[in-house]
Amino acid sequence: VQLLESGGGSVQSGGSLKLSCASSGSALYSDYHMAWFRQVPGKKREGVASLWFVGSKKYYADSVKGRFTISQDKNTQYLEVNDLKPEDTGMYYCAADPLRCSWYPVEASYWGQGTQVTVS
């Protein structure tokens, strides 16, 4: 399983981006738990959103509720990030796990390489 993120960039406060995570090597979305994490240098990686395809259950960190939306289409996972704030700056990673992408502690079987989001 390989995950490849894209869509990051530099935006001003209030701006929006759509992050993508394309998977290859397996049909993930019917069987895997998918999630997005972010990390700022010097800080721990934190979960921001997750998606169970079965039942379409979605979860969000309190800090991003109402602004971020996780979705999927076939083998691509998306994270729409709206009303961005400087504290949203960080490297965003998508992750997948056949059981569960854990937020506490942060654990997942598969990780992408990350895409940088910078908000000024």
ChimeraX attribute file (.defattr): number of C-alpha atoms within 10 A of each C-alpha:
attribute: neighborCount
match mode: 1-to-1
recipient: residues
	/A:1	13
	/A:2	15
	/A:3	22
	/A:4	19
	/A:5	23
	/A:6	18
	/A:7	15
	/A:8	18
	/A:9	15
	/A:10	14
	/A:11	17
	/A:12	13
	/A:13	16
	/A:14	13
	/A:15	14
	/A:16	19
	/A:17	18
	/A:18	16
	/A:19	23
	/A:20	23
	/A:21	24
	/A:22	18
	/A:23	22
	/A:24	12
	/A:25	9
	/A:26	11
	/A:27	12
	/A:28	20
	/A:29	21
	/A:30	12
	/A:31	15
	/A:32	20
	/A:33	22
	/A:34	28
	/A:35	29
	/A:36	27
	/A:37	22
	/A:38	22
	/A:39	18
	/A:40	15
	/A:41	8
	/A:42	6
	/A:43	9
	/A:44	10
	/A:45	19
	/A:46	19
	/A:47	25
	/A:48	23
	/A:49	24
	/A:50	27
	/A:51	24
	/A:52	20
	/A:53	17
	/A:54	11
	/A:55	7
	/A:56	10
	/A:57	10
	/A:58	15
	/A:59	16
	/A:60	19
	/A:61	15
	/A:62	9
	/A:63	11
	/A:64	17
	/A:65	12
	/A:66	12
	/A:67	13
	/A:68	20
	/A:69	19
	/A:70	22
	/A:71	18
	/A:72	18
	/A:73	9
	/A:74	11
	/A:75	16
	/A:76	17
	/A:77	25
	/A:78	21
	/A:79	23
	/A:80	15
	/A:81	21
	/A:82	17
	/A:83	15
	/A:84	22
	/A:85	18
	/A:86	14
	/A:87	12
	/A:88	20
	/A:89	19
	/A:90	21
	/A:91	18
	/A:92	27
	/A:93	27
	/A:94	30
	/A:95	31
	/A:96	28
	/A:97	18
	/A:98	15
	/A:99	13
	/A:100	18
	/A:101	24
	/A:102	18
	/A:103	18
	/A:104	8
	/A:105	10
	/A:106	12
	/A:107	16
	/A:108	19
	/A:109	13
	/A:110	15
	/A:111	20
	/A:112	20
	/A:113	14
	/A:114	22
	/A:115	20
	/A:116	20
	/A:117	21
	/A:118	18
	/A:119	19
	/A:120	14
